[in-house]
Amino acid sequence: MPIPEEPVTDRVVDFREVLHAYSKEDAIVEAQRCIQCRRPWCVEACPISQDCREYIRLIAA
């Protein structure tokens, strides 16, 4: 699910944030999708090799 962002026509006339946060409901859906990932590229790409899926599980507990 793409992160909501400000339309281009609005970006050129002000300095508000371009990317917006997920709603609580959308964040939960994305986190559930992340936990089920079969190939966690995020862990391999992380310089400290943090297990993002385990981190999400611990926060949800």
N, CA, C and O atoms as CSV, one atom per row, in Angstrom:
chain,resi,resn,atom,element,x,y,z
A,1,MET,N,N,0.853,-1.167,0.000
A,1,MET,CA,C,0.000,0.000,0.000
A,1,MET,C,C,0.904,1.237,0.000
A,1,MET,O,O,1.717,1.412,0.908
A,2,PRO,N,N,0.766,2.085,-1.004
A,2,PRO,CA,C,1.629,3.267,-1.049
A,2,PRO,C,C,1.313,4.255,0.075
A,2,PRO,O,O,0.169,4.367,0.515
A,3,ILE,N,N,2.336,4.960,0.524
A,3,ILE,CA,C,2.148,5.981,1.553
A,3,ILE,C,C,1.445,7.166,0.901
A,3,ILE,O,O,1.867,7.621,-0.162
A,4,PRO,N,N,0.373,7.678,1.525
A,4,PRO,CA,C,-0.329,8.831,0.946
A,4,PRO,C,C,0.625,10.025,0.818
A,4,PRO,O,O,1.454,10.269,1.696
A,5,GLU,N,N,0.495,10.754,-0.275
A,5,GLU,CA,C,1.351,11.921,-0.454
A,5,GLU,C,C,0.584,13.103,-1.026
A,5,GLU,O,O,-0.481,12.956,-1.626
A,6,GLU,N,N,1.159,14.269,-0.821
A,6,GLU,CA,C,0.576,15.531,-1.280
A,6,GLU,C,C,0.601,15.573,-2.812
A,6,GLU,O,O,1.597,15.177,-3.417
A,7,PRO,N,N,-0.473,16.044,-3.445
A,7,PRO,CA,C,-0.469,16.155,-4.910
A,7,PRO,C,C,0.633,17.113,-5.387
A,7,PRO,O,O,0.974,18.071,-4.694
A,8,VAL,N,N,1.172,16.848,-6.553
A,8,VAL,CA,C,2.258,17.665,-7.108
A,8,VAL,C,C,1.849,19.128,-7.208
A,8,VAL,O,O,2.656,20.015,-6.931
A,9,THR,N,N,0.617,19.387,-7.598
A,9,THR,CA,C,0.168,20.781,-7.752
A,9,THR,C,C,0.222,21.543,-6.432
A,9,THR,O,O,0.421,22.758,-6.429
A,10,ASP,N,N,0.047,20.846,-5.313
A,10,ASP,CA,C,0.130,21.499,-4.005
A,10,ASP,C,C,1.576,21.622,-3.526
A,10,ASP,O,O,1.906,22.552,-2.790
A,11,ARG,N,N,2.430,20.701,-3.933
A,11,ARG,CA,C,3.832,20.699,-3.485
A,11,ARG,C,C,4.600,21.924,-3.956
A,11,ARG,O,O,5.486,22.412,-3.254
A,12,VAL,N,N,4.269,22.417,-5.127
A,12,VAL,CA,C,5.048,23.520,-5.701
A,12,VAL,C,C,4.707,24.883,-5.116
A,12,VAL,O,O,5.380,25.868,-5.422
A,13,VAL,N,N,3.681,24.958,-4.286
A,13,VAL,CA,C,3.279,26.266,-3.759
A,13,VAL,C,C,3.437,26.400,-2.246
A,13,VAL,O,O,3.166,27.471,-1.703
A,14,ASP,N,N,3.866,25.350,-1.552
A,14,ASP,CA,C,4.048,25.459,-0.107
A,14,ASP,C,C,5.141,24.504,0.378
A,14,ASP,O,O,5.743,23.778,-0.413
A,15,PHE,N,N,5.381,24.519,1.666
A,15,PHE,CA,C,6.452,23.706,2.243
A,15,PHE,C,C,5.924,22.636,3.196
A,15,PHE,O,O,6.647,22.179,4.081
A,16,ARG,N,N,4.677,22.242,3.018
A,16,ARG,CA,C,4.128,21.182,3.870
A,16,ARG,C,C,4.803,19.851,3.555
A,16,ARG,O,O,5.453,19.696,2.521
A,17,GLU,N,N,4.636,18.900,4.463
A,17,GLU,CA,C,5.184,17.561,4.248
A,17,GLU,C,C,4.613,16.963,2.972
A,17,GLU,O,O,3.431,17.133,2.674
A,18,VAL,N,N,5.447,16.268,2.224
A,18,VAL,CA,C,5.012,15.633,0.979
A,18,VAL,C,C,4.375,14.276,1.279
A,18,VAL,O,O,3.306,13.953,0.761
A,19,LEU,N,N,5.042,13.491,2.119
A,19,LEU,CA,C,4.511,12.178,2.488
A,19,LEU,C,C,3.713,12.290,3.774
A,19,LEU,O,O,4.105,13.003,4.698
A,20,HIS,N,N,2.605,11.590,3.831
A,20,HIS,CA,C,1.747,11.586,5.014
A,20,HIS,C,C,1.846,10.233,5.700
A,20,HIS,O,O,2.209,9.240,5.069
A,21,ALA,N,N,1.532,10.188,6.959
A,21,ALA,CA,C,1.563,8.924,7.704
A,21,ALA,C,C,0.346,8.074,7.350
A,21,ALA,O,O,-0.686,8.578,6.907
A,22,TYR,N,N,0.502,6.771,7.560
A,22,TYR,CA,C,-0.650,5.883,7.412
A,22,TYR,C,C,-1.647,6.172,8.527
A,22,TYR,O,O,-1.271,6.634,9.604
A,23,SER,N,N,-2.919,5.898,8.261
A,23,SER,CA,C,-3.906,5.927,9.340
A,23,SER,C,C,-3.604,4.730,10.242
A,23,SER,O,O,-2.857,3.837,9.842
A,24,LYS,N,N,-4.158,4.694,11.425
A,24,LYS,CA,C,-3.923,3.570,12.342
A,24,LYS,C,C,-4.335,2.254,11.687
A,24,LYS,O,O,-3.626,1.253,11.787
A,25,GLU,N,N,-5.480,2.264,11.020
A,25,GLU,CA,C,-5.992,1.048,10.379
A,25,GLU,C,C,-5.063,0.585,9.256
A,25,GLU,O,O,-4.769,-0.605,9.145
A,26,ASP,N,N,-4.601,1.521,8.423
A,26,ASP,CA,C,-3.696,1.172,7.326
A,26,ASP,C,C,-2.351,0.669,7.859
A,26,ASP,O,O,-1.759,-0.246,7.288
A,27,ALA,N,N,-1.874,1.263,8.948
A,27,ALA,CA,C,-0.606,0.829,9.546
A,27,ALA,C,C,-0.714,-0.606,10.051
A,27,ALA,O,O,0.232,-1.382,9.914
A,28,ILE,N,N,-1.848,-0.962,10.630
A,28,ILE,CA,C,-2.065,-2.331,11.109
A,28,ILE,C,C,-2.057,-3.304,9.941
A,28,ILE,O,O,-1.443,-4.368,10.024
A,29,VAL,N,N,-2.731,-2.950,8.856
A,29,VAL,CA,C,-2.761,-3.812,7.663
A,29,VAL,C,C,-1.343,-4.009,7.117
A,29,VAL,O,O,-0.964,-5.131,6.782
A,30,GLU,N,N,-0.563,-2.939,7.024
A,30,GLU,CA,C,0.808,-3.041,6.519
A,30,GLU,C,C,1.686,-3.875,7.447
A,30,GLU,O,O,2.501,-4.670,6.982
A,31,ALA,N,N,1.524,-3.697,8.752
A,31,ALA,CA,C,2.315,-4.473,9.713
A,31,ALA,C,C,1.984,-5.959,9.614
A,31,ALA,O,O,2.882,-6.799,9.681
A,32,GLN,N,N,0.707,-6.289,9.457
A,32,GLN,CA,C,0.322,-7.697,9.316
A,32,GLN,C,C,0.911,-8.292,8.041
A,32,GLN,O,O,1.326,-9.451,8.031
A,33,ARG,N,N,0.950,-7.521,6.985
A,33,ARG,CA,C,1.545,-7.979,5.729
A,33,ARG,C,C,3.048,-8.193,5.911
A,33,ARG,O,O,3.607,-9.166,5.404
A,34,CYS,N,N,3.683,-7.302,6.618
A,34,CYS,CA,C,5.120,-7.384,6.857
A,34,CYS,C,C,5.475,-8.642,7.659
A,34,CYS,O,O,6.447,-9.325,7.338
A,35,ILE,N,N,4.706,-8.942,8.679
A,35,ILE,CA,C,4.965,-10.111,9.522
A,35,ILE,C,C,4.920,-11.398,8.698
A,35,ILE,O,O,5.625,-12.357,9.012
A,36,GLN,N,N,4.109,-11.426,7.663
A,36,GLN,CA,C,3.948,-12.629,6.848
A,36,GLN,C,C,4.947,-12.711,5.691
A,36,GLN,O,O,4.901,-13.659,4.907
A,37,CYS,N,N,5.825,-11.756,5.576
A,37,CYS,CA,C,6.789,-11.718,4.474
A,37,CYS,C,C,7.674,-12.966,4.503
A,37,CYS,O,O,8.204,-13.342,5.549
A,38,ARG,N,N,7.824,-13.601,3.337
A,38,ARG,CA,C,8.654,-14.812,3.253
A,38,ARG,C,C,10.128,-14.495,3.028
A,38,ARG,O,O,10.998,-15.302,3.355
A,39,ARG,N,N,10.401,-13.341,2.481
A,39,ARG,CA,C,11.793,-12.961,2.196
A,39,ARG,C,C,12.022,-11.547,2.731
A,39,ARG,O,O,11.861,-10.577,1.991
A,40,PRO,N,N,12.393,-11.419,3.996
A,40,PRO,CA,C,12.513,-10.087,4.611
A,40,PRO,C,C,13.767,-9.327,4.170
A,40,PRO,O,O,14.780,-9.310,4.870
A,41,TRP,N,N,13.676,-8.702,2.994
A,41,TRP,CA,C,14.801,-7.917,2.482
A,41,TRP,C,C,15.192,-6.810,3.458
A,41,TRP,O,O,16.350,-6.395,3.503
A,42,CYS,N,N,14.229,-6.340,4.233
A,42,CYS,CA,C,14.517,-5.251,5.173
A,42,CYS,C,C,15.567,-5.681,6.200
A,42,CYS,O,O,16.405,-4.873,6.601
A,43,VAL,N,N,15.530,-6.944,6.630
A,43,VAL,CA,C,16.512,-7.437,7.599
A,43,VAL,C,C,17.889,-7.495,6.950
A,43,VAL,O,O,18.883,-7.098,7.558
A,44,GLU,N,N,17.949,-7.988,5.721
A,44,GLU,CA,C,19.232,-8.071,5.015
A,44,GLU,C,C,19.811,-6.684,4.730
A,44,GLU,O,O,21.029,-6.500,4.753
A,45,ALA,N,N,18.952,-5.723,4.464
A,45,ALA,CA,C,19.412,-4.369,4.141
A,45,ALA,C,C,19.754,-3.548,5.379
A,45,ALA,O,O,20.472,-2.553,5.283
A,46,CYS,N,N,19.252,-3.951,6.528
A,46,CYS,CA,C,19.460,-3.192,7.767
A,46,CYS,C,C,20.919,-3.305,8.223
A,46,CYS,O,O,21.441,-4.414,8.334
A,47,PRO,N,N,21.585,-2.174,8.489
A,47,PRO,CA,C,22.992,-2.235,8.903
A,47,PRO,C,C,23.199,-2.936,10.248
A,47,PRO,O,O,24.306,-3.391,10.535
A,48,ILE,N,N,22.156,-3.032,11.074
A,48,ILE,CA,C,22.284,-3.738,12.356
A,48,ILE,C,C,21.535,-5.071,12.340
A,48,ILE,O,O,21.400,-5.723,13.375
A,49,SER,N,N,21.053,-5.471,11.173
A,49,SER,CA,C,20.343,-6.751,10.983
A,49,SER,C,C,19.181,-6.939,11.953
A,49,SER,O,O,18.958,-8.035,12.468
A,50,GLN,N,N,18.452,-5.870,12.194
A,50,GLN,CA,C,17.297,-5.957,13.085
A,50,GLN,C,C,16.205,-6.776,12.417
A,50,GLN,O,O,15.898,-6.570,11.243
A,51,ASP,N,N,15.628,-7.690,13.153
A,51,ASP,CA,C,14.521,-8.495,12.642
A,51,ASP,C,C,13.240,-7.674,12.778
A,51,ASP,O,O,12.602,-7.674,13.830
A,52,CYS,N,N,12.874,-6.982,11.710
A,52,CYS,CA,C,11.719,-6.078,11.732
A,52,CYS,C,C,10.431,-6.812,12.072
A,52,CYS,O,O,9.574,-6.277,12.775
A,53,ARG,N,N,10.294,-8.031,11.579
A,53,ARG,CA,C,9.071,-8.795,11.853
A,53,ARG,C,C,8.936,-9.084,13.343
A,53,ARG,O,O,7.845,-8.964,13.901
A,54,GLU,N,N,10.030,-9.464,13.989
A,54,GLU,CA,C,9.988,-9.729,15.432
A,54,GLU,C,C,9.704,-8.438,16.195
A,54,GLU,O,O,8.965,-8.448,17.179
A,55,TYR,N,N,10.279,-7.344,15.753
A,55,TYR,CA,C,10.047,-6.040,16.371
A,55,TYR,C,C,8.560,-5.685,16.332
A,55,TYR,O,O,8.000,-5.232,17.331
A,56,ILE,N,N,7.927,-5.890,15.183
A,56,ILE,CA,C,6.493,-5.608,15.047
A,56,ILE,C,C,5.688,-6.522,15.962
A,56,ILE,O,O,4.739,-6.072,16.604
A,57,ARG,N,N,6.057,-7.804,16.028
A,57,ARG,CA,C,5.352,-8.743,16.916
A,57,ARG,C,C,5.437,-8.285,18.372
A,57,ARG,O,O,4.443,-8.331,19.097
A,58,LEU,N,N,6.626,-7.842,18.800
A,58,LEU,CA,C,6.809,-7.401,20.183
A,58,LEU,C,C,5.992,-6.144,20.487
A,58,LEU,O,O,5.425,-6.021,21.572
A,59,ILE,N,N,5.932,-5.226,19.548
A,59,ILE,CA,C,5.131,-4.012,19.747
A,59,ILE,C,C,3.653,-4.363,19.854
A,59,ILE,O,O,2.929,-3.785,20.666
A,60,ALA,N,N,3.210,-5.304,19.039
A,60,ALA,CA,C,1.793,-5.680,19.022
A,60,ALA,C,C,1.378,-6.436,20.281
A,60,ALA,O,O,0.196,-6.459,20.626
A,61,ALA,N,N,2.331,-7.049,20.965
A,61,ALA,CA,C,2.011,-7.878,22.146
A,61,ALA,C,C,1.558,-7.049,23.324
A,61,ALA,O,O,1.254,-7.596,24.384
